C-alpha cells in the first residue's frame, strides 16, 4: 500500500486541477481582455495600445486577424475605465480606432469589439 491517505490524494487532485485553470489578471486594478473582430473582407495586422493592469502604457504584439474573423489578445490585460487605441493595417492603408472600456466591466472578463 502506498503511504498516501485518501484525504492527501483528494487535496492533491484539487490543487492540480486549479493549476491548469486560467486565472484573472494579477492586478492592482480591474482589468479585461479584448477580442477584436475584423469587419472587412481582407486580413489585417492589429495592435492595441493603452494602460495595462499595472497602470503602465503598453502595446500588444501585432496579431493577424483574417477577413471577417475575430481574435482574442490572450493574456493581455487592459485596465477598465480608460480608452485604448487600436491600429489596423490592411494592404496599404492604416486605420485607427478607439475603444472605451467602462469602469463597470467585470474584472477578468473578455470584451469583443468590431473594427471596420
Secondary structure, 3 states (H helix, E strand, C coil): CCCCCHHHHHHHHHHHHHHCCCCCCCCCCCEEEEEEEECCCCCEEEEEEEEECCCCEEECCCEEECCCCEEECCCCCEECCEEEEEEEEECCEEEEEEEEECCCCCCCCEEEEEEC
